[in-house]
Structure formats: structure tokens, C-alpha cells
């Protein structure tokens, strides 16, 4: 049985941190099942797609599309 890892990102600081982690999983632990969840907190191309592309972060497996709202709405 292989290990399963769920990584969650949502804001720019998370993107910067997850890029080398995802690269390390791909390079050093291909037997792991790694899923990436994007909260969708930043949905603007300049704040989202561009960072994923430039940092080499894979397309998220799941996008929650939280967007902009109150903390209560985003959490729900």
C-alpha cells in the first residue's frame, strides 16, 4: 500500500512553499499518491495561474473556488 498525501494551497506564500515540495515528491518519491487542493482564494490569473506556471506547480487535482467572501462564507 502506498502512502497518500494531500497538500492544500490558497495564497501566494503557500504557492512559494509548495513548489519545491511538489517537485521533491515527483523526483524522490514517485510511489507516493500526492493530491493538490487549491482553495481558490486567489482566482485572478496574475495571482494564480501565473504562479503555478512560473513555479512549475502541477495543476490542482481539486479547486474549491472559494473566491472572495467573508471568512465565514469562505470556510463554509
mmJSON file of the N, C-alpha and C atoms, coordinates in Angstrom:
{"data_MODEL":{"atom_site":{
"group_PDB":["ATOM","ATOM","ATOM","ATOM","ATOM","ATOM","ATOM","ATOM","ATOM","ATOM","ATOM","ATOM","ATOM","ATOM","ATOM","ATOM","ATOM","ATOM","ATOM","ATOM","ATOM","ATOM","ATOM","ATOM","ATOM","ATOM","ATOM","ATOM","ATOM","ATOM","ATOM","ATOM","ATOM","ATOM","ATOM","ATOM","ATOM","ATOM","ATOM","ATOM","ATOM","ATOM","ATOM","ATOM","ATOM","ATOM","ATOM","ATOM","ATOM","ATOM","ATOM","ATOM","ATOM","ATOM","ATOM","ATOM","ATOM","ATOM","ATOM","ATOM","ATOM","ATOM","ATOM","ATOM","ATOM","ATOM","ATOM","ATOM","ATOM","ATOM","ATOM","ATOM","ATOM","ATOM","ATOM","ATOM","ATOM","ATOM","ATOM","ATOM","ATOM","ATOM","ATOM","ATOM","ATOM","ATOM","ATOM","ATOM","ATOM","ATOM","ATOM","ATOM","ATOM","ATOM","ATOM","ATOM","ATOM","ATOM","ATOM","ATOM","ATOM","ATOM","ATOM","ATOM","ATOM","ATOM","ATOM","ATOM","ATOM","ATOM","ATOM","ATOM","ATOM","ATOM","ATOM","ATOM","ATOM","ATOM","ATOM","ATOM","ATOM","ATOM","ATOM","ATOM","ATOM","ATOM","ATOM","ATOM","ATOM","ATOM","ATOM","ATOM","ATOM","ATOM","ATOM","ATOM","ATOM","ATOM","ATOM","ATOM","ATOM","ATOM","ATOM","ATOM","ATOM","ATOM","ATOM","ATOM","ATOM","ATOM","ATOM","ATOM","ATOM","ATOM","ATOM","ATOM","ATOM","ATOM","ATOM","ATOM","ATOM","ATOM","ATOM","ATOM","ATOM","ATOM","ATOM","ATOM","ATOM","ATOM","ATOM","ATOM","ATOM","ATOM","ATOM","ATOM","ATOM","ATOM","ATOM","ATOM","ATOM","ATOM","ATOM","ATOM","ATOM","ATOM","ATOM","ATOM","ATOM","ATOM","ATOM","ATOM","ATOM","ATOM","ATOM","ATOM","ATOM","ATOM","ATOM","ATOM","ATOM","ATOM","ATOM","ATOM","ATOM","ATOM","ATOM","ATOM","ATOM","ATOM","ATOM","ATOM","ATOM","ATOM","ATOM","ATOM","ATOM","ATOM","ATOM","ATOM","ATOM","ATOM","ATOM","ATOM","ATOM","ATOM","ATOM","ATOM"],
"id":[1,2,3,4,5,6,7,8,9,10,11,12,13,14,15,16,17,18,19,20,21,22,23,24,25,26,27,28,29,30,31,32,33,34,35,36,37,38,39,40,41,42,43,44,45,46,47,48,49,50,51,52,53,54,55,56,57,58,59,60,61,62,63,64,65,66,67,68,69,70,71,72,73,74,75,76,77,78,79,80,81,82,83,84,85,86,87,88,89,90,91,92,93,94,95,96,97,98,99,100,101,102,103,104,105,106,107,108,109,110,111,112,113,114,115,116,117,118,119,120,121,122,123,124,125,126,127,128,129,130,131,132,133,134,135,136,137,138,139,140,141,142,143,144,145,146,147,148,149,150,151,152,153,154,155,156,157,158,159,160,161,162,163,164,165,166,167,168,169,170,171,172,173,174,175,176,177,178,179,180,181,182,183,184,185,186,187,188,189,190,191,192,193,194,195,196,197,198,199,200,201,202,203,204,205,206,207,208,209,210,211,212,213,214,215,216,217,218,219,220,221,222,223,224,225,226,227,228],
"type_symbol":["N","C","C","N","C","C","N","C","C","N","C","C","N","C","C","N","C","C","N","C","C","N","C","C","N","C","C","N","C","C","N","C","C","N","C","C","N","C","C","N","C","C","N","C","C","N","C","C","N","C","C","N","C","C","N","C","C","N","C","C","N","C","C","N","C","C","N","C","C","N","C","C","N","C","C","N","C","C","N","C","C","N","C","C","N","C","C","N","C","C","N","C","C","N","C","C","N","C","C","N","C","C","N","C","C","N","C","C","N","C","C","N","C","C","N","C","C","N","C","C","N","C","C","N","C","C","N","C","C","N","C","C","N","C","C","N","C","C","N","C","C","N","C","C","N","C","C","N","C","C","N","C","C","N","C","C","N","C","C","N","C","C","N","C","C","N","C","C","N","C","C","N","C","C","N","C","C","N","C","C","N","C","C","N","C","C","N","C","C","N","C","C","N","C","C","N","C","C","N","C","C","N","C","C","N","C","C","N","C","C","N","C","C","N","C","C","N","C","C","N","C","C","N","C","C","N","C","C"],
"label_atom_id":["N","CA","C","N","CA","C","N","CA","C","N","CA","C","N","CA","C","N","CA","C","N","CA","C","N","CA","C","N","CA","C","N","CA","C","N","CA","C","N","CA","C","N","CA","C","N","CA","C","N","CA","C","N","CA","C","N","CA","C","N","CA","C","N","CA","C","N","CA","C","N","CA","C","N","CA","C","N","CA","C","N","CA","C","N","CA","C","N","CA","C","N","CA","C","N","CA","C","N","CA","C","N","CA","C","N","CA","C","N","CA","C","N","CA","C","N","CA","C","N","CA","C","N","CA","C","N","CA","C","N","CA","C","N","CA","C","N","CA","C","N","CA","C","N","CA","C","N","CA","C","N","CA","C","N","CA","C","N","CA","C","N","CA","C","N","CA","C","N","CA","C","N","CA","C","N","CA","C","N","CA","C","N","CA","C","N","CA","C","N","CA","C","N","CA","C","N","CA","C","N","CA","C","N","CA","C","N","CA","C","N","CA","C","N","CA","C","N","CA","C","N","CA","C","N","CA","C","N","CA","C","N","CA","C","N","CA","C","N","CA","C","N","CA","C","N","CA","C","N","CA","C","N","CA","C","N","CA","C","N","CA","C","N","CA","C"],
"label_alt_id":[null,null,null,null,null,null,null,null,null,null,null,null,null,null,null,null,null,null,null,null,null,null,null,null,null,null,null,null,null,null,null,null,null,null,null,null,null,null,null,null,null,null,null,null,null,null,null,null,null,null,null,null,null,null,null,null,null,null,null,null,null,null,null,null,null,null,null,null,null,null,null,null,null,null,null,null,null,null,null,null,null,null,null,null,null,null,null,null,null,null,null,null,null,null,null,null,null,null,null,null,null,null,null,null,null,null,null,null,null,null,null,null,null,null,null,null,null,null,null,null,null,null,null,null,null,null,null,null,null,null,null,null,null,null,null,null,null,null,null,null,null,null,null,null,null,null,null,null,null,null,null,null,null,null,null,null,null,null,null,null,null,null,null,null,null,null,null,null,null,null,null,null,null,null,null,null,null,null,null,null,null,null,null,null,null,null,null,null,null,null,null,null,null,null,null,null,null,null,null,null,null,null,null,null,null,null,null,null,null,null,null,null,null,null,null,null,null,null,null,null,null,null,null,null,null,null,null,null],
"label_comp_id":["UNK","UNK","UNK","UNK","UNK","UNK","UNK","UNK","UNK","UNK","UNK","UNK","UNK","UNK","UNK","UNK","UNK","UNK","UNK","UNK","UNK","UNK","UNK","UNK","UNK","UNK","UNK","UNK","UNK","UNK","UNK","UNK","UNK","UNK","UNK","UNK","UNK","UNK","UNK","UNK","UNK","UNK","UNK","UNK","UNK","UNK","UNK","UNK","UNK","UNK","UNK","UNK","UNK","UNK","UNK","UNK","UNK","UNK","UNK","UNK","UNK","UNK","UNK","UNK","UNK","UNK","UNK","UNK","UNK","UNK","UNK","UNK","UNK","UNK","UNK","UNK","UNK","UNK","UNK","UNK","UNK","UNK","UNK","UNK","UNK","UNK","UNK","UNK","UNK","UNK","UNK","UNK","UNK","UNK","UNK","UNK","UNK","UNK","UNK","UNK","UNK","UNK","UNK","UNK","UNK","UNK","UNK","UNK","UNK","UNK","UNK","UNK","UNK","UNK","UNK","UNK","UNK","UNK","UNK","UNK","UNK","UNK","UNK","UNK","UNK","UNK","UNK","UNK","UNK","UNK","UNK","UNK","UNK","UNK","UNK","UNK","UNK","UNK","UNK","UNK","UNK","UNK","UNK","UNK","UNK","UNK","UNK","UNK","UNK","UNK","UNK","UNK","UNK","UNK","UNK","UNK","UNK","UNK","UNK","UNK","UNK","UNK","UNK","UNK","UNK","UNK","UNK","UNK","UNK","UNK","UNK","UNK","UNK","UNK","UNK","UNK","UNK","UNK","UNK","UNK","UNK","UNK","UNK","UNK","UNK","UNK","UNK","UNK","UNK","UNK","UNK","UNK","UNK","UNK","UNK","UNK","UNK","UNK","UNK","UNK","UNK","UNK","UNK","UNK","UNK","UNK","UNK","UNK","UNK","UNK","UNK","UNK","UNK","UNK","UNK","UNK","UNK","UNK","UNK","UNK","UNK","UNK","UNK","UNK","UNK","UNK","UNK","UNK"],
"label_asym_id":["A","A","A","A","A","A","A","A","A","A","A","A","A","A","A","A","A","A","A","A","A","A","A","A","A","A","A","A","A","A","A","A","A","A","A","A","A","A","A","A","A","A","A","A","A","A","A","A","A","A","A","A","A","A","A","A","A","A","A","A","A","A","A","A","A","A","A","A","A","A","A","A","A","A","A","A","A","A","A","A","A","A","A","A","A","A","A","A","A","A","A","A","A","A","A","A","A","A","A","A","A","A","A","A","A","A","A","A","A","A","A","A","A","A","A","A","A","A","A","A","A","A","A","A","A","A","A","A","A","A","A","A","A","A","A","A","A","A","A","A","A","A","A","A","A","A","A","A","A","A","A","A","A","A","A","A","A","A","A","A","A","A","A","A","A","A","A","A","A","A","A","A","A","A","A","A","A","A","A","A","A","A","A","A","A","A","A","A","A","A","A","A","A","A","A","A","A","A","A","A","A","A","A","A","A","A","A","A","A","A","A","A","A","A","A","A","A","A","A","A","A","A","A","A","A","A","A","A"],
"label_entity_id":["1","1","1","1","1","1","1","1","1","1","1","1","1","1","1","1","1","1","1","1","1","1","1","1","1","1","1","1","1","1","1","1","1","1","1","1","1","1","1","1","1","1","1","1","1","1","1","1","1","1","1","1","1","1","1","1","1","1","1","1","1","1","1","1","1","1","1","1","1","1","1","1","1","1","1","1","1","1","1","1","1","1","1","1","1","1","1","1","1","1","1","1","1","1","1","1","1","1","1","1","1","1","1","1","1","1","1","1","1","1","1","1","1","1","1","1","1","1","1","1","1","1","1","1","1","1","1","1","1","1","1","1","1","1","1","1","1","1","1","1","1","1","1","1","1","1","1","1","1","1","1","1","1","1","1","1","1","1","1","1","1","1","1","1","1","1","1","1","1","1","1","1","1","1","1","1","1","1","1","1","1","1","1","1","1","1","1","1","1","1","1","1","1","1","1","1","1","1","1","1","1","1","1","1","1","1","1","1","1","1","1","1","1","1","1","1","1","1","1","1","1","1","1","1","1","1","1","1"],
"label_seq_id":[1,1,1,2,2,2,3,3,3,4,4,4,5,5,5,6,6,6,7,7,7,8,8,8,9,9,9,10,10,10,11,11,11,12,12,12,13,13,13,14,14,14,15,15,15,16,16,16,17,17,17,18,18,18,19,19,19,20,20,20,21,21,21,22,22,22,23,23,23,24,24,24,25,25,25,26,26,26,27,27,27,28,28,28,29,29,29,30,30,30,31,31,31,32,32,32,33,33,33,34,34,34,35,35,35,36,36,36,37,37,37,38,38,38,39,39,39,40,40,40,41,41,41,42,42,42,43,43,43,44,44,44,45,45,45,46,46,46,47,47,47,48,48,48,49,49,49,50,50,50,51,51,51,52,52,52,53,53,53,54,54,54,55,55,55,56,56,56,57,57,57,58,58,58,59,59,59,60,60,60,61,61,61,62,62,62,63,63,63,64,64,64,65,65,65,66,66,66,67,67,67,68,68,68,69,69,69,70,70,70,71,71,71,72,72,72,73,73,73,74,74,74,75,75,75,76,76,76],
"pdbx_PDB_ins_code":[null,null,null,null,null,null,null,null,null,null,null,null,null,null,null,null,null,null,null,null,null,null,null,null,null,null,null,null,null,null,null,null,null,null,null,null,null,null,null,null,null,null,null,null,null,null,null,null,null,null,null,null,null,null,null,null,null,null,null,null,null,null,null,null,null,null,null,null,null,null,null,null,null,null,null,null,null,null,null,null,null,null,null,null,null,null,null,null,null,null,null,null,null,null,null,null,null,null,null,null,null,null,null,null,null,null,null,null,null,null,null,null,null,null,null,null,null,null,null,null,null,null,null,null,null,null,null,null,null,null,null,null,null,null,null,null,null,null,null,null,null,null,null,null,null,null,null,null,null,null,null,null,null,null,null,null,null,null,null,null,null,null,null,null,null,null,null,null,null,null,null,null,null,null,null,null,null,null,null,null,null,null,null,null,null,null,null,null,null,null,null,null,null,null,null,null,null,null,null,null,null,null,null,null,null,null,null,null,null,null,null,null,null,null,null,null,null,null,null,null,null,null,null,null,null,null,null,null],
"Cartn_x":[0.839,0.0,0.887,0.604,1.414,0.801,1.647,1.202,0.462,-0.496,-1.263,-1.046,-0.808,-0.546,-1.463,-2.096,-2.959,-2.331,-2.02,-1.418,-2.466,-2.606,-3.6,-2.893,-3.218,-2.654,-3.789,-3.505,-4.547,-4.043,-2.884,-2.382,-0.939,-0.451,0.904,1.983,2.018,3.067,3.004,1.779,1.626,2.197,1.997,2.498,4.023,4.653,6.122,6.641,5.916,6.353,6.044,4.927,4.524,5.317,5.825,6.552,7.706,8.634,9.728,9.268,8.204,7.687,7.126,6.31,5.746,6.852,7.861,8.981,9.723,9.917,10.609,9.796,8.497,7.649,7.78,7.729,7.834,9.184,10.25,11.607,12.045,11.683,12.251,11.296,10.016,9.052,7.898,8.21,7.144,6.103,6.413,5.461,4.347,4.533,3.514,2.346,1.166,-0.012,-0.184,0.102,0.067,-1.026,-1.938,-3.021,-2.841,-3.136,-3.024,-4.413,-4.773,-6.046,-5.758,-6.452,-6.312,-7.619,-7.515,-8.726,-9.428,-8.688,-9.285,-9.375,-8.667,-8.653,-8.173,-7.147,-6.67,-7.068,-7.998,-8.528,-8.17,-7.563,-7.105,-5.9,-5.81,-4.703,-3.354,-3.243,-1.968,-1.626,-2.618,-2.388,-2.43,-2.767,-2.984,-2.238,-2.797,-2.232,-0.769,-0.445,0.925,1.896,1.519,2.388,2.546,1.464,1.542,2.465,2.319,3.146,4.618,4.897,6.281,7.001,6.276,6.911,6.888,6.252,6.205,5.327,4.306,3.374,2.363,2.103,1.143,-0.272,-1.087,-2.482,-3.138,-3.872,-4.504,-5.461,-5.5,-6.441,-7.859,-7.951,-9.245,-9.115,-10.1,-10.142,-11.454,-11.355,-12.55,-13.247,-12.554,-13.11,-13.777,-13.09,-13.62,-13.834,-12.911,-13.032,-12.988,-13.583,-13.602,-14.948,-14.885,-16.111,-15.679,-16.646,-16.314,-15.617,-14.947,-14.288,-15.287,-16.471,-17.493,-17.913,-18.121,-18.531,-17.409,-16.178,-15.054,-14.859,-14.986,-14.809,-15.914,-17.149,-18.281,-18.143],
"Cartn_y":[-1.179,0.0,1.246,2.177,3.394,4.483,5.375,6.484,7.504,8.165,9.2,10.514,11.569,12.889,13.892,14.732,15.786,17.124,17.925,19.249,20.297,21.306,22.358,23.702,24.455,25.792,26.775,28.058,29.033,30.436,30.778,32.142,32.118,33.274,33.36,32.708,32.959,32.315,30.79,30.249,28.801,28.319,29.117,28.721,28.61,29.588,29.592,28.373,27.983,26.859,25.5,25.396,24.093,23.702,24.679,24.37,23.398,23.659,22.703,21.387,21.439,20.21,19.281,19.833,19.014,18.478,19.291,18.841,17.699,17.796,16.74,15.448,15.554,14.358,13.675,14.462,13.882,13.213,13.871,13.384,12.258,12.33,11.408,10.358,10.565,9.621,9.373,8.858,8.655,7.624,6.83,5.826,6.435,7.674,8.339,8.802,8.76,9.317,10.709,11.737,13.117,13.869,14.457,15.254,16.703,17.63,19.051,19.681,20.359,21.063,22.557,23.295,24.752,25.336,26.155,26.727,27.683,28.266,29.225,30.615,30.822,32.137,33.199,32.872,33.783,33.171,33.809,33.268,34.115,35.275,36.13,35.481,35.577,34.962,35.419,36.709,37.233,36.657,36.273,35.766,34.248,33.599,32.159,31.437,31.448,30.677,31.014,32.287,32.702,32.083,32.066,31.47,29.971,29.29,27.852,27.57,28.353,28.159,28.471,29.638,30.058,29.188,28.696,27.887,26.391,26.021,24.611,23.767,24.384,23.655,22.949,21.662,20.964,21.532,21.317,21.735,21.052,21.81,21.196,20.075,19.049,17.953,18.406,19.296,19.811,21.32,22.069,23.514,23.82,24.37,24.661,25.946,26.786,28.024,28.88,29.07,29.844,31.298,31.894,33.275,34.264,35.423,36.474,36.478,36.426,36.475,36.649,36.662,36.771,35.481,35.532,34.325,33.203,33.532,32.507,31.835,32.621,32.064,31.24,31.74,31.004,29.677,29.68,28.449,27.453,27.938,27.054,26.452],
"Cartn_z":[0.0,0.0,0.0,-0.879,-0.938,-0.056,0.401,1.239,0.376,0.998,0.322,1.054,0.277,0.843,0.162,0.988,0.485,0.836,-0.178,0.024,-0.327,0.536,0.331,0.219,-0.825,-1.015,-1.281,-0.988,-1.233,-1.498,-0.987,-1.113,-1.599,-2.024,-2.576,-1.718,-0.412,0.383,0.305,0.18,0.031,-1.295,-2.358,-3.674,-3.647,-3.028,-2.953,-2.185,-1.169,-0.329,-0.952,-1.672,-2.198,-3.447,-4.188,-5.436,-5.204,-4.278,-4.092,-3.455,-2.69,-2.073,-3.146,-4.047,-5.124,-6.033,-6.309,-7.139,-6.461,-5.165,-4.425,-4.423,-4.245,-4.301,-5.656,-6.732,-8.084,-8.302,-7.855,-8.135,-7.216,-5.955,-4.977,-4.445,-4.653,-4.089,-5.059,-6.246,-7.24,-6.807,-5.807,-5.344,-4.486,-4.038,-3.234,-4.092,-3.515,-4.156,-3.557,-4.36,-3.879,-4.622,-3.871,-4.443,-4.004,-4.901,-4.617,-4.656,-3.561,-3.459,-3.431,-4.277,-4.308,-3.77,-2.73,-2.139,-3.086,-4.019,-4.945,-4.351,-3.262,-2.617,-3.592,-4.389,-5.439,-6.766,-7.431,-8.677,-9.887,-9.652,-10.738,-11.411,-12.728,-13.467,-12.919,-12.603,-12.094,-10.724,-9.956,-8.602,-8.54,-9.613,-9.557,-10.667,-11.854,-12.96,-13.221,-13.164,-13.436,-12.425,-11.15,-10.13,-10.362,-10.67,-10.922,-12.099,-13.15,-14.343,-14.064,-13.512,-13.289,-12.264,-11.274,-10.233,-10.543,-11.642,-12.029,-11.118,-10.553,-9.68,-10.579,-10.328,-11.178,-11.028,-12.03,-11.963,-10.763,-9.957,-8.781,-9.167,-8.343,-8.545,-8.206,-7.23,-6.786,-6.594,-7.077,-6.842,-6.139,-4.937,-4.149,-4.585,-5.36,-5.91,-4.84,-3.724,-2.603,-2.977,-3.699,-4.126,-2.991,-3.195,-2.19,-1.487,-0.188,0.624,2.069,2.95,4.377,4.815,5.963,6.469,6.676,7.162,7.405,6.096,5.069,3.773,3.168,3.231,2.675,3.405,4.707,5.485,5.189,5.089,4.798,3.424],
"occupancy":[1.0,1.0,1.0,1.0,1.0,1.0,1.0,1.0,1.0,1.0,1.0,1.0,1.0,1.0,1.0,1.0,1.0,1.0,1.0,1.0,1.0,1.0,1.0,1.0,1.0,1.0,1.0,1.0,1.0,1.0,1.0,1.0,1.0,1.0,1.0,1.0,1.0,1.0,1.0,1.0,1.0,1.0,1.0,1.0,1.0,1.0,1.0,1.0,1.0,1.0,1.0,1.0,1.0,1.0,1.0,1.0,1.0,1.0,1.0,1.0,1.0,1.0,1.0,1.0,1.0,1.0,1.0,1.0,1.0,1.0,1.0,1.0,1.0,1.0,1.0,1.0,1.0,1.0,1.0,1.0,1.0,1.0,1.0,1.0,1.0,1.0,1.0,1.0,1.0,1.0,1.0,1.0,1.0,1.0,1.0,1.0,1.0,1.0,1.0,1.0,1.0,1.0,1.0,1.0,1.0,1.0,1.0,1.0,1.0,1.0,1.0,1.0,1.0,1.0,1.0,1.0,1.0,1.0,1.0,1.0,1.0,1.0,1.0,1.0,1.0,1.0,1.0,1.0,1.0,1.0,1.0,1.0,1.0,1.0,1.0,1.0,1.0,1.0,1.0,1.0,1.0,1.0,1.0,1.0,1.0,1.0,1.0,1.0,1.0,1.0,1.0,1.0,1.0,1.0,1.0,1.0,1.0,1.0,1.0,1.0,1.0,1.0,1.0,1.0,1.0,1.0,1.0,1.0,1.0,1.0,1.0,1.0,1.0,1.0,1.0,1.0,1.0,1.0,1.0,1.0,1.0,1.0,1.0,1.0,1.0,1.0,1.0,1.0,1.0,1.0,1.0,1.0,1.0,1.0,1.0,1.0,1.0,1.0,1.0,1.0,1.0,1.0,1.0,1.0,1.0,1.0,1.0,1.0,1.0,1.0,1.0,1.0,1.0,1.0,1.0,1.0,1.0,1.0,1.0,1.0,1.0,1.0,1.0,1.0,1.0,1.0,1.0,1.0],
"B_iso_or_equiv":[0.0,0.0,0.0,0.0,0.0,0.0,0.0,0.0,0.0,0.0,0.0,0.0,0.0,0.0,0.0,0.0,0.0,0.0,0.0,0.0,0.0,0.0,0.0,0.0,0.0,0.0,0.0,0.0,0.0,0.0,0.0,0.0,0.0,0.0,0.0,0.0,0.0,0.0,0.0,0.0,0.0,0.0,0.0,0.0,0.0,0.0,0.0,0.0,0.0,0.0,0.0,0.0,0.0,0.0,0.0,0.0,0.0,0.0,0.0,0.0,0.0,0.0,0.0,0.0,0.0,0.0,0.0,0.0,0.0,0.0,0.0,0.0,0.0,0.0,0.0,0.0,0.0,0.0,0.0,0.0,0.0,0.0,0.0,0.0,0.0,0.0,0.0,0.0,0.0,0.0,0.0,0.0,0.0,0.0,0.0,0.0,0.0,0.0,0.0,0.0,0.0,0.0,0.0,0.0,0.0,0.0,0.0,0.0,0.0,0.0,0.0,0.0,0.0,0.0,0.0,0.0,0.0,0.0,0.0,0.0,0.0,0.0,0.0,0.0,0.0,0.0,0.0,0.0,0.0,0.0,0.0,0.0,0.0,0.0,0.0,0.0,0.0,0.0,0.0,0.0,0.0,0.0,0.0,0.0,0.0,0.0,0.0,0.0,0.0,0.0,0.0,0.0,0.0,0.0,0.0,0.0,0.0,0.0,0.0,0.0,0.0,0.0,0.0,0.0,0.0,0.0,0.0,0.0,0.0,0.0,0.0,0.0,0.0,0.0,0.0,0.0,0.0,0.0,0.0,0.0,0.0,0.0,0.0,0.0,0.0,0.0,0.0,0.0,0.0,0.0,0.0,0.0,0.0,0.0,0.0,0.0,0.0,0.0,0.0,0.0,0.0,0.0,0.0,0.0,0.0,0.0,0.0,0.0,0.0,0.0,0.0,0.0,0.0,0.0,0.0,0.0,0.0,0.0,0.0,0.0,0.0,0.0,0.0,0.0,0.0,0.0,0.0,0.0],
"pdbx_formal_charge":[null,null,null,null,null,null,null,null,null,null,null,null,null,null,null,null,null,null,null,null,null,null,null,null,null,null,null,null,null,null,null,null,null,null,null,null,null,null,null,null,null,null,null,null,null,null,null,null,null,null,null,null,null,null,null,null,null,null,null,null,null,null,null,null,null,null,null,null,null,null,null,null,null,null,null,null,null,null,null,null,null,null,null,null,null,null,null,null,null,null,null,null,null,null,null,null,null,null,null,null,null,null,null,null,null,null,null,null,null,null,null,null,null,null,null,null,null,null,null,null,null,null,null,null,null,null,null,null,null,null,null,null,null,null,null,null,null,null,null,null,null,null,null,null,null,null,null,null,null,null,null,null,null,null,null,null,null,null,null,null,null,null,null,null,null,null,null,null,null,null,null,null,null,null,null,null,null,null,null,null,null,null,null,null,null,null,null,null,null,null,null,null,null,null,null,null,null,null,null,null,null,null,null,null,null,null,null,null,null,null,null,null,null,null,null,null,null,null,null,null,null,null,null,null,null,null,null,null],
"auth_seq_id":[1,1,1,2,2,2,3,3,3,4,4,4,5,5,5,6,6,6,7,7,7,8,8,8,9,9,9,10,10,10,11,11,11,12,12,12,13,13,13,14,14,14,15,15,15,16,16,16,17,17,17,18,18,18,19,19,19,20,20,20,21,21,21,22,22,22,23,23,23,24,24,24,25,25,25,26,26,26,27,27,27,28,28,28,29,29,29,30,30,30,31,31,31,32,32,32,33,33,33,34,34,34,35,35,35,36,36,36,37,37,37,38,38,38,39,39,39,40,40,40,41,41,41,42,42,42,43,43,43,44,44,44,45,45,45,46,46,46,47,47,47,48,48,48,49,49,49,50,50,50,51,51,51,52,52,52,53,53,53,54,54,54,55,55,55,56,56,56,57,57,57,58,58,58,59,59,59,60,60,60,61,61,61,62,62,62,63,63,63,64,64,64,65,65,65,66,66,66,67,67,67,68,68,68,69,69,69,70,70,70,71,71,71,72,72,72,73,73,73,74,74,74,75,75,75,76,76,76],
"auth_comp_id":["UNK","UNK","UNK","UNK","UNK","UNK","UNK","UNK","UNK","UNK","UNK","UNK","UNK","UNK","UNK","UNK","UNK","UNK","UNK","UNK","UNK","UNK","UNK","UNK","UNK","UNK","UNK","UNK","UNK","UNK","UNK","UNK","UNK","UNK","UNK","UNK","UNK","UNK","UNK","UNK","UNK","UNK","UNK","UNK","UNK","UNK","UNK","UNK","UNK","UNK","UNK","UNK","UNK","UNK","UNK","UNK","UNK","UNK","UNK","UNK","UNK","UNK","UNK","UNK","UNK","UNK","UNK","UNK","UNK","UNK","UNK","UNK","UNK","UNK","UNK","UNK","UNK","UNK","UNK","UNK","UNK","UNK","UNK","UNK","UNK","UNK","UNK","UNK","UNK","UNK","UNK","UNK","UNK","UNK","UNK","UNK","UNK","UNK","UNK","UNK","UNK","UNK","UNK","UNK","UNK","UNK","UNK","UNK","UNK","UNK","UNK","UNK","UNK","UNK","UNK","UNK","UNK","UNK","UNK","UNK","UNK","UNK","UNK","UNK","UNK","UNK","UNK","UNK","UNK","UNK","UNK","UNK","UNK","UNK","UNK","UNK","UNK","UNK","UNK","UNK","UNK","UNK","UNK","UNK","UNK","UNK","UNK","UNK","UNK","UNK","UNK","UNK","UNK","UNK","UNK","UNK","UNK","UNK","UNK","UNK","UNK","UNK","UNK","UNK","UNK","UNK","UNK","UNK","UNK","UNK","UNK","UNK","UNK","UNK","UNK","UNK","UNK","UNK","UNK","UNK","UNK","UNK","UNK","UNK","UNK","UNK","UNK","UNK","UNK","UNK","UNK","UNK","UNK","UNK","UNK","UNK","UNK","UNK","UNK","UNK","UNK","UNK","UNK","UNK","UNK","UNK","UNK","UNK","UNK","UNK","UNK","UNK","UNK","UNK","UNK","UNK","UNK","UNK","UNK","UNK","UNK","UNK","UNK","UNK","UNK","UNK","UNK","UNK"],
"auth_asym_id":["A","A","A","A","A","A","A","A","A","A","A","A","A","A","A","A","A","A","A","A","A","A","A","A","A","A","A","A","A","A","A","A","A","A","A","A","A","A","A","A","A","A","A","A","A","A","A","A","A","A","A","A","A","A","A","A","A","A","A","A","A","A","A","A","A","A","A","A","A","A","A","A","A","A","A","A","A","A","A","A","A","A","A","A","A","A","A","A","A","A","A","A","A","A","A","A","A","A","A","A","A","A","A","A","A","A","A","A","A","A","A","A","A","A","A","A","A","A","A","A","A","A","A","A","A","A","A","A","A","A","A","A","A","A","A","A","A","A","A","A","A","A","A","A","A","A","A","A","A","A","A","A","A","A","A","A","A","A","A","A","A","A","A","A","A","A","A","A","A","A","A","A","A","A","A","A","A","A","A","A","A","A","A","A","A","A","A","A","A","A","A","A","A","A","A","A","A","A","A","A","A","A","A","A","A","A","A","A","A","A","A","A","A","A","A","A","A","A","A","A","A","A","A","A","A","A","A","A"],
"auth_atom_id":["N","CA","C","N","CA","C","N","CA","C","N","CA","C","N","CA","C","N","CA","C","N","CA","C","N","CA","C","N","CA","C","N","CA","C","N","CA","C","N","CA","C","N","CA","C","N","CA","C","N","CA","C","N","CA","C","N","CA","C","N","CA","C","N","CA","C","N","CA","C","N","CA","C","N","CA","C","N","CA","C","N","CA","C","N","CA","C","N","CA","C","N","CA","C","N","CA","C","N","CA","C","N","CA","C","N","CA","C","N","CA","C","N","CA","C","N","CA","C","N","CA","C","N","CA","C","N","CA","C","N","CA","C","N","CA","C","N","CA","C","N","CA","C","N","CA","C","N","CA","C","N","CA","C","N","CA","C","N","CA","C","N","CA","C","N","CA","C","N","CA","C","N","CA","C","N","CA","C","N","CA","C","N","CA","C","N","CA","C","N","CA","C","N","CA","C","N","CA","C","N","CA","C","N","CA","C","N","CA","C","N","CA","C","N","CA","C","N","CA","C","N","CA","C","N","CA","C","N","CA","C","N","CA","C","N","CA","C","N","CA","C","N","CA","C","N","CA","C","N","CA","C","N","CA","C","N","CA","C","N","CA","C","N","CA","C"],
"pdbx_PDB_model_num":[1,1,1,1,1,1,1,1,1,1,1,1,1,1,1,1,1,1,1,1,1,1,1,1,1,1,1,1,1,1,1,1,1,1,1,1,1,1,1,1,1,1,1,1,1,1,1,1,1,1,1,1,1,1,1,1,1,1,1,1,1,1,1,1,1,1,1,1,1,1,1,1,1,1,1,1,1,1,1,1,1,1,1,1,1,1,1,1,1,1,1,1,1,1,1,1,1,1,1,1,1,1,1,1,1,1,1,1,1,1,1,1,1,1,1,1,1,1,1,1,1,1,1,1,1,1,1,1,1,1,1,1,1,1,1,1,1,1,1,1,1,1,1,1,1,1,1,1,1,1,1,1,1,1,1,1,1,1,1,1,1,1,1,1,1,1,1,1,1,1,1,1,1,1,1,1,1,1,1,1,1,1,1,1,1,1,1,1,1,1,1,1,1,1,1,1,1,1,1,1,1,1,1,1,1,1,1,1,1,1,1,1,1,1,1,1,1,1,1,1,1,1,1,1,1,1,1,1]
}}}
